[in-house]
Amino acid sequence: MPEVGAYDAKTHLPQLLERTQKGEHFVITKHGRPVAELVPVTRTDGEAVRRTISNIRVFRETLRKRGMQMQRLLKKGERLRNLAHQGHRY
């Protein structure tokens, strides 16, 4: 990933945005130290989300047929909602 100084990033932001839109990534530095990354925005793939939800439903049905529940697979105090958001930054 190429590094770009903060001053150069400010001066050449339109060009950096054009390159980023085409898929390039940049590390923005201040006094030689990395402080930010300029990366393309990723779009949610609706079809992939639908497939994942379908797979979860199939998995839950498989567990149900075996007499199991997803809740019983979780550790004490663990919730499905928390697992869904694990690793997210707010």
N, C-alpha and C positions, 0 to 999 in steps of 0.2 A: 504494500500500500504506500503510495508516494506521500511524503510529508510536505506540508505547505505552511509557511510561517503565517501568523495571524495577520500581519500587515499585508502580505501578498494575497491572502485569502480575501481580505476586505477589498483590496484594490481590484482583484480579478474575479470577484464573486460571480458575476454573470457567466463568465467562461467556465468556472468550476461547476456551476449548476448545470450548464449544458452537458459537460462531460459526465457529471454524476447521473443525469437523466439517462445517459447512454449506458450506464452500468458501472462506471468507475467509482472507486472508493478513495477517500483522502483522509489523512490524519492531519489535523490542524495543530500546530505547535506554538508555544509562547516561550520565548527565550530558550528554544531548543527542546522543550519538554512537551510531550503530547498532552493536549487538553480537550480535544474533541475529535469526533469522526464525522465526516460528511459522506453519507451513504444513500443510495437510492431508496425511496419508499417502496416497501413491498405491499402488494395488494393481496387481499384475502381471496383465495381460490374457492369460490362458492361450491363447486362440485366436490373438491377435496373435503370440505367441511361436511357436506351431505353424506359422503362415503364414510367418513369417520363416525358420524352419528349412527348411521346404519350398522356399522361394525359393532358399536357399543350395544345397540339394541340386540343384535344377534348374540353377543357375549352374555348379556343379562339373561336372555332366554335360555341359553345353554346352561347357565348356572341354576336357573329356576328349575329346569328339568332334572338337575342333579340334586335338587333340594337345598340349594345354597342361595345365599343372598350376598350381594356386593358389600353391604354394610358389615357383614361378619368377616370379610377379608381385610377390613381396615384395622389399624392399630387403635388402641384406646385413645379417645379424644380426636381421632383423625376423621375428617369429613370429606366427602366426594368433592364438594365445592372447593375446599382448600387444595386438593390435588389438581383440580382443573386450573387453578391459578398459580400453581407452584412455579417459581422461576420468573414470574412477572415482576416488572419494576413499575412502581407507581410514582 
